């Protein structure tokens, strides 16, 4: 069962998770990361690395955020792979924990 990046990553985009991924399954968009479900090997290394708690096993995605399962799969096909940690977005602290950020996702 793959891992899924959920709403709290939007407008934060910490990349601590990408460096621990042994199969390079993270893809980077303008203000969000996704995990390619076809590449993810369910190793569990990324989940504890996320400082905003935005990564979940697919079966544990929080209620109301199930749309992110399909969104990760869709955007992983469009966005480039990221394997090296970068600084989070400049105003990431302001967005951590804010609900209803899906409309702010930049493609």
Beta strands, then each sheet from edge to edge (+ up, - down):
strand 1: 3-5
strand 2: 26-28
strand 3: 33-35
strand 4: 55-57
strand 5: 80-81
sheet 1: 1+ 4-
sheet 2: 3+ 2- 5+
end
